[in-house]
Amino acid sequence: MALDSMQEIFDKIQAGRKPFWQVVRDTDVEERQVTAEASFEKMHATWRAMVESVDTYRADRRSVSGLVGGDAQRMWDYAAEQETLCGPYLQEVIATALCVAESNACMHRIVAAPTAGACGVLPAVLVPLYRRGTVDEEAIVRALYVAAGIGAVVGYRASISGASGGCQAEVGTAAAMAAGALVDLRGGGPEQIGHAVAMALKNLMGLVCDPVAGLVEVPCVKRNVIGAVNAVSAADMALAGIESRVPVDQVIDCMGDVGRRLPVELRETALGGLAATPFGQSVKAKREERRSQEQEL
């Protein structure tokens, strides 16, 4: 999507007196040469796939390594038995982030938003609001356009790939997208969306990508939770009138620069960070042994 900066979006909003979501939708219409209705229906389909990724969760599924699966159900069970520290909404955010990220690790259908490794963040903040009846599907779809615009800008100016920018580029971008979507749903203006995006990115600046045994399982699943909770806090701060002192486009550029400076060991190569711990190495060794045995059969 041809959006080069958040400032470009702000300028188009002011010039055309359009809301944020419509600027993004119109860009999609122009770029893909489709009708506004077709664009909106595609976003509807994206939303329905997100909801499906939650609805079809099964606690008995396990990932390739056996390390991932069942934690979302544990969170739901815990919340059913006692009052959680974080309250009803955040409890659902945590459980939903786990649910979708686990489904990805277990090779089930998800929506990459912006990547498969960060797929749990956006649905985690949106699905609970939808389930409560706080927002309707039309509002959700408009918020998804806001999220898409933010992701497009970060992808253009920095990166959404863990291999090139670390986990800050994946979960960090997802958190920024989710924060912006939440601000839009709560009636916040473009400037507040920009502040939420900036704060969400700053909070995860420098986050490394260190998947144990090269699998999108550990620590990826639980980082989706951190990204989602981060998004909620950044959105609430922005809605409260708290501002990012560093302009949002400068934050995005900084994130890109930090990603390029990360050692290669900390950019999805599974050569550093948690992947290099004794535990991480043991998982890798067991996986390689299993592969060798399968090749001999």
One Martini backbone bead per residue (centre of mass of N, CA, C, O) as a GRO file, in nm:
protein
  297
    1MET     BB    1   0.094   0.037   0.025
    2ALA     BB    2   0.096   0.388  -0.067
    3LEU     BB    3   0.245   0.480   0.233
    4ASP     BB    4   0.507   0.689   0.363
    5SER     BB    5   0.337   0.837   0.602
    6MET     BB    6   0.168   0.977   0.857
    7GLN     BB    7   0.166   1.264   0.744
    8GLU     BB    8   0.024   1.197   0.482
    9ILE     BB    9  -0.239   1.115   0.616
   10PHE     BB   10  -0.293   1.380   0.764
   11ASP     BB   11  -0.303   1.556   0.508
   12LYS     BB   12  -0.543   1.404   0.373
   13ILE     BB   13  -0.744   1.456   0.593
   14GLN     BB   14  -0.737   1.767   0.573
   15ALA     BB   15  -0.789   1.805   0.265
   16GLY     BB   16  -1.056   1.591   0.252
   17ARG     BB   17  -1.218   1.545   0.509
   18LYS     BB   18  -1.120   1.263   0.624
   19PRO     BB   19  -1.089   0.979   0.758
   20PHE     BB   20  -0.848   0.760   0.810
   21TRP     BB   21  -0.980   0.504   0.686
   22GLN     BB   22  -1.048   0.637   0.404
   23VAL     BB   23  -0.766   0.690   0.307
   24VAL     BB   24  -0.688   0.392   0.298
   25ARG     BB   25  -0.910   0.289   0.117
   26ASP     BB   26  -0.848   0.475  -0.126
   27THR     BB   27  -0.566   0.361  -0.171
   28ASP     BB   28  -0.657   0.073  -0.232
   29VAL     BB   29  -0.839   0.137  -0.472
   30GLU     BB   30  -0.614   0.266  -0.647
   31GLU     BB   31  -0.399   0.036  -0.640
   32ARG     BB   32  -0.614  -0.216  -0.720
   33GLN     BB   33  -0.859  -0.136  -0.891
   34VAL     BB   34  -1.121  -0.096  -0.704
   35THR     BB   35  -1.384  -0.091  -0.523
   36ALA     BB   36  -1.506   0.008  -0.228
   37GLU     BB   37  -1.672  -0.251  -0.184
   38ALA     BB   38  -1.441  -0.455  -0.233
   39SER     BB   39  -1.257  -0.354  -0.011
   40PHE     BB   40  -1.456  -0.393   0.225
   41GLU     BB   41  -1.499  -0.700   0.183
   42LYS     BB   42  -1.208  -0.783   0.233
   43MET     BB   43  -1.204  -0.678   0.528
   44HIS     BB   44  -1.432  -0.854   0.624
   45ALA     BB   45  -1.284  -1.123   0.568
   46THR     BB   46  -1.056  -1.070   0.763
   47TRP     BB   47  -1.230  -1.056   1.016
   48ARG     BB   48  -1.360  -1.337   0.995
   49ALA     BB   49  -1.085  -1.485   1.020
   50MET     BB   50  -1.017  -1.386   1.302
   51VAL     BB   51  -1.260  -1.505   1.446
   52GLU     BB   52  -1.207  -1.798   1.357
   53SER     BB   53  -0.929  -1.827   1.507
   54VAL     BB   54  -1.088  -1.832   1.779
   55ASP     BB   55  -1.330  -2.036   1.744
   56THR     BB   56  -1.114  -2.286   1.652
   57TYR     BB   57  -0.996  -2.336   1.910
   58ARG     BB   58  -0.768  -2.587   2.057
   59ALA     BB   59  -0.633  -2.716   2.353
   60ASP     BB   60  -0.513  -3.001   2.223
   61ARG     BB   61  -0.314  -2.860   2.068
   62ARG     BB   62   0.014  -2.901   1.919
   63SER     BB   63   0.317  -2.839   1.844
   64VAL     BB   64   0.601  -2.953   1.711
   65SER     BB   65   0.753  -2.946   2.004
   66GLY     BB   66   0.521  -2.929   2.246
   67LEU     BB   67   0.532  -2.625   2.386
   68VAL     BB   68   0.254  -2.556   2.240
   69GLY     BB   69  -0.051  -2.539   2.418
   70GLY     BB   70  -0.339  -2.448   2.624
   71ASP     BB   71  -0.305  -2.153   2.753
   72ALA     BB   72  -0.571  -2.014   2.693
   73GLN     BB   73  -0.743  -2.205   2.865
   74ARG     BB   74  -0.600  -2.144   3.130
   75MET     BB   75  -0.690  -1.849   3.137
   76TRP     BB   76  -0.993  -1.899   3.133
   77ASP     BB   77  -1.002  -2.075   3.388
   78TYR     BB   78  -0.884  -1.872   3.584
   79ALA     BB   79  -1.107  -1.652   3.537
   80ALA     BB   80  -1.346  -1.843   3.636
   81GLU     BB   81  -1.231  -1.882   3.940
   82GLN     BB   82  -1.110  -1.576   3.938
   83GLU     BB   83  -0.993  -1.274   3.992
   84THR     BB   84  -0.815  -1.077   3.806
   85LEU     BB   85  -0.571  -0.839   3.800
   86CYS     BB   86  -0.662  -0.703   3.503
   87GLY     BB   87  -0.934  -0.786   3.426
   88PRO     BB   88  -1.166  -0.866   3.189
   89TYR     BB   89  -1.043  -0.747   2.928
   90LEU     BB   90  -0.741  -0.827   2.961
   91GLN     BB   91  -0.795  -1.124   2.991
   92GLU     BB   92  -0.903  -1.155   2.700
   93VAL     BB   93  -0.655  -1.051   2.557
   94ILE     BB   94  -0.461  -1.269   2.654
   95ALA     BB   95  -0.618  -1.521   2.560
   96THR     BB   96  -0.638  -1.439   2.257
   97ALA     BB   97  -0.340  -1.417   2.195
   98LEU     BB   98  -0.279  -1.711   2.261
   99CYS     BB   99  -0.479  -1.850   2.078
  100VAL     BB  100  -0.370  -1.745   1.799
  101ALA     BB  101  -0.066  -1.808   1.834
  102GLU     BB  102  -0.110  -2.111   1.877
  103SER     BB  103  -0.248  -2.171   1.609
  104ASN     BB  104  -0.001  -2.102   1.443
  105ALA     BB  105   0.195  -2.314   1.575
  106CYS     BB  106  -0.040  -2.542   1.483
  107MET     BB  107  -0.123  -2.480   1.179
  108HIS     BB  108  -0.342  -2.265   1.176
  109ARG     BB  109  -0.565  -2.037   1.086
  110ILE     BB  110  -0.464  -1.699   1.005
  111VAL     BB  111  -0.377  -1.352   1.045
  112ALA     BB  112  -0.147  -1.151   0.909
  113ALA     BB  113  -0.072  -0.885   1.169
  114PRO     BB  114   0.158  -0.853   0.968
  115THR     BB  115   0.228  -1.138   1.087
  116ALA     BB  116   0.233  -1.452   1.206
  117GLY     BB  117   0.404  -1.390   1.470
  118ALA     BB  118   0.169  -1.135   1.520
  119CYS     BB  119  -0.143  -1.244   1.504
  120GLY     BB  120  -0.262  -1.189   1.812
  121VAL     BB  121  -0.292  -0.880   1.864
  122LEU     BB  122  -0.540  -0.765   1.711
  123PRO     BB  123  -0.761  -0.971   1.802
  124ALA     BB  124  -0.719  -0.928   2.110
  125VAL     BB  125  -0.850  -0.625   2.109
  126LEU     BB  126  -1.121  -0.679   1.929
  127VAL     BB  127  -1.292  -0.932   1.998
  128PRO     BB  128  -1.387  -0.857   2.289
  129LEU     BB  129  -1.549  -0.607   2.200
  130TYR     BB  130  -1.739  -0.756   2.008
  131ARG     BB  131  -1.855  -0.965   2.211
  132ARG     BB  132  -1.975  -0.728   2.402
  133GLY     BB  133  -2.098  -0.495   2.202
  134THR     BB  134  -1.927  -0.226   2.179
  135VAL     BB  135  -1.884  -0.313   1.876
  136ASP     BB  136  -1.918  -0.323   1.543
  137GLU     BB  137  -1.830  -0.439   1.235
  138GLU     BB  138  -1.794  -0.167   1.093
  139ALA     BB  139  -1.596  -0.046   1.299
  140ILE     BB  140  -1.383  -0.264   1.273
  141VAL     BB  141  -1.317  -0.226   0.974
  142ARG     BB  142  -1.221   0.064   1.002
  143ALA     BB  143  -0.992  -0.009   1.204
  144LEU     BB  144  -0.838  -0.192   1.001
  145TYR     BB  145  -0.754   0.037   0.817
  146VAL     BB  146  -0.582   0.179   1.020
  147ALA     BB  147  -0.389  -0.055   1.068
  148ALA     BB  148  -0.296  -0.083   0.772
  149GLY     BB  149  -0.170   0.197   0.744
  150ILE     BB  150   0.040   0.163   0.963
  151GLY     BB  151   0.180  -0.090   0.845
  152ALA     BB  152   0.262   0.044   0.576
  153VAL     BB  153   0.449   0.258   0.693
  154VAL     BB  154   0.642   0.072   0.847
  155GLY     BB  155   0.721  -0.101   0.601
  156TYR     BB  156   0.847   0.142   0.442
  157ARG     BB  157   1.039   0.283   0.674
  158ALA     BB  158   1.119  -0.007   0.786
  159SER     BB  159   0.975  -0.298   0.938
  160ILE     BB  160   0.803  -0.645   0.951
  161SER     BB  161   1.075  -0.811   0.997
  162GLY     BB  162   1.261  -1.020   1.193
  163ALA     BB  163   1.509  -1.062   0.994
  164SER     BB  164   1.558  -0.729   0.978
  165GLY     BB  165   1.423  -0.607   1.287
  166GLY     BB  166   1.301  -0.790   1.468
  167CYS     BB  167   1.036  -0.804   1.693
  168GLN     BB  168   0.967  -0.503   1.670
  169ALA     BB  169   0.861  -0.546   1.366
  170GLU     BB  170   0.623  -0.727   1.461
  171VAL     BB  171   0.499  -0.680   1.748
  172GLY     BB  172   0.537  -0.375   1.738
  173THR     BB  173   0.358  -0.322   1.491
  174ALA     BB  174   0.105  -0.460   1.597
  175ALA     BB  175   0.072  -0.268   1.838
  176ALA     BB  176   0.038  -0.011   1.670
  177MET     BB  177  -0.210  -0.104   1.513
  178ALA     BB  178  -0.389  -0.159   1.764
  179ALA     BB  179  -0.376   0.120   1.892
  180GLY     BB  180  -0.502   0.274   1.655
  181ALA     BB  181  -0.767   0.115   1.644
  182LEU     BB  182  -0.865   0.189   1.931
  183VAL     BB  183  -0.876   0.491   1.899
  184ASP     BB  184  -1.083   0.489   1.674
  185LEU     BB  185  -1.311   0.337   1.834
  186ARG     BB  186  -1.300   0.586   2.062
  187GLY     BB  187  -1.279   0.868   1.881
  188GLY     BB  188  -1.010   0.938   1.790
  189GLY     BB  189  -0.773   1.118   1.647
  190PRO     BB  190  -0.502   1.138   1.448
  191GLU     BB  191  -0.303   1.232   1.669
  192GLN     BB  192  -0.369   1.004   1.868
  193ILE     BB  193  -0.285   0.778   1.685
  194GLY     BB  194   0.010   0.868   1.660
  195HIS     BB  195   0.079   0.846   1.964
  196ALA     BB  196   0.011   0.547   1.999
  197VAL     BB  197   0.214   0.440   1.797
  198ALA     BB  198   0.469   0.558   1.923
  199MET     BB  199   0.442   0.426   2.206
  200ALA     BB  200   0.429   0.130   2.118
  201LEU     BB  201   0.708   0.128   1.981
  202LYS     BB  202   0.885   0.230   2.216
  203ASN     BB  203   0.816  -0.008   2.419
  204LEU     BB  204   0.965  -0.222   2.185
  205MET     BB  205   1.236  -0.123   2.150
  206GLY     BB  206   1.471  -0.377   2.057
  207LEU     BB  207   1.328  -0.629   2.005
  208VAL     BB  208   1.405  -0.950   1.974
  209CYS     BB  209   1.476  -1.236   1.752
  210ASP     BB  210   1.459  -1.573   1.933
  211PRO     BB  211   1.385  -1.859   1.819
  212VAL     BB  212   1.339  -2.161   1.925
  213ALA     BB  213   1.463  -2.364   1.683
  214GLY     BB  214   1.314  -2.164   1.466
  215LEU     BB  215   1.037  -2.134   1.604
  216VAL     BB  216   0.698  -2.006   1.627
  217GLU     BB  217   0.685  -2.016   1.980
  218VAL     BB  218   0.963  -1.958   2.138
  219PRO     BB  219   0.845  -1.650   2.261
  220CYS     BB  220   0.611  -1.559   2.065
  221VAL     BB  221   0.335  -1.604   2.198
  222LYS     BB  222   0.384  -1.416   2.456
  223ARG     BB  223   0.448  -1.157   2.288
  224ASN     BB  224   0.158  -1.108   2.199
  225VAL     BB  225   0.063  -1.020   2.473
  226ILE     BB  226   0.246  -0.775   2.509
  227GLY     BB  227   0.148  -0.627   2.256
  228ALA     BB  228  -0.151  -0.599   2.343
  229VAL     BB  229  -0.114  -0.454   2.615
  230ASN     BB  230   0.044  -0.221   2.497
  231ALA     BB  231  -0.183  -0.115   2.315
  232VAL     BB  232  -0.382  -0.040   2.537
  233SER     BB  233  -0.199   0.162   2.690
  234ALA     BB  234  -0.142   0.353   2.451
  235ALA     BB  235  -0.436   0.426   2.390
  236ASP     BB  236  -0.511   0.542   2.668
  237MET     BB  237  -0.301   0.762   2.672
  238ALA     BB  238  -0.392   0.912   2.419
  239LEU     BB  239  -0.692   0.958   2.517
  240ALA     BB  240  -0.581   1.129   2.772
  241GLY     BB  241  -0.344   1.326   2.626
  242ILE     BB  242  -0.095   1.171   2.577
  243GLU     BB  243   0.233   1.231   2.450
  244SER     BB  244   0.467   1.207   2.207
  245ARG     BB  245   0.764   1.367   2.180
  246VAL     BB  246   0.812   1.186   1.944
  247PRO     BB  247   0.752   1.165   1.638
  248VAL     BB  248   0.621   0.909   1.467
  249ASP     BB  249   0.815   0.897   1.217
  250GLN     BB  250   1.074   0.898   1.393
  251VAL     BB  251   1.016   0.635   1.537
  252ILE     BB  252   1.008   0.456   1.289
  253ASP     BB  253   1.295   0.520   1.192
  254CYS     BB  254   1.432   0.422   1.450
  255MET     BB  255   1.342   0.130   1.436
  256GLY     BB  256   1.489   0.071   1.172
  257ASP     BB  257   1.774   0.135   1.278
  258VAL     BB  258   1.781  -0.068   1.508
  259GLY     BB  259   1.737  -0.320   1.333
  260ARG     BB  260   2.002  -0.286   1.162
  261ARG     BB  261   2.189  -0.301   1.438
  262LEU     BB  262   2.129  -0.573   1.485
  263PRO     BB  263   2.235  -0.860   1.533
  264VAL     BB  264   2.202  -1.147   1.359
  265GLU     BB  265   2.138  -1.325   1.616
  266LEU     BB  266   1.864  -1.115   1.663
  267ARG     BB  267   1.734  -1.213   1.354
  268GLU     BB  268   1.585  -1.511   1.324
  269THR     BB  269   1.839  -1.733   1.355
  270ALA     BB  270   1.881  -1.887   1.636
  271LEU     BB  271   2.180  -1.768   1.775
  272GLY     BB  272   2.030  -1.606   2.005
  273GLY     BB  273   1.934  -1.562   2.302
  274LEU     BB  274   1.705  -1.797   2.385
  275ALA     BB  275   1.822  -1.995   2.166
  276ALA     BB  276   2.116  -2.006   2.336
  277THR     BB  277   2.022  -2.159   2.550
  278PRO     BB  278   2.016  -2.460   2.693
  279PHE     BB  279   1.723  -2.505   2.624
  280GLY     BB  280   1.731  -2.423   2.327
  281GLN     BB  281   1.947  -2.635   2.246
  282SER     BB  282   1.782  -2.887   2.327
  283VAL     BB  283   1.553  -2.847   2.127
  284LYS     BB  284   1.727  -2.851   1.874
  285ALA     BB  285   1.851  -3.135   1.915
  286LYS     BB  286   1.581  -3.291   1.914
  287ARG     BB  287   1.492  -3.202   1.632
  288GLU     BB  288   1.738  -3.314   1.475
  289GLU     BB  289   1.701  -3.608   1.566
  290ARG     BB  290   1.419  -3.647   1.448
  291ARG     BB  291   1.495  -3.588   1.154
  292SER     BB  292   1.704  -3.817   1.126
  293GLN     BB  293   1.504  -4.049   1.179
  294GLU     BB  294   1.308  -3.985   0.944
  295GLN     BB  295   1.526  -4.022   0.712
  296GLU     BB  296   1.582  -4.334   0.780
  297LEU     BB  297   1.280  -4.443   0.712
   0.00000   0.00000   0.00000
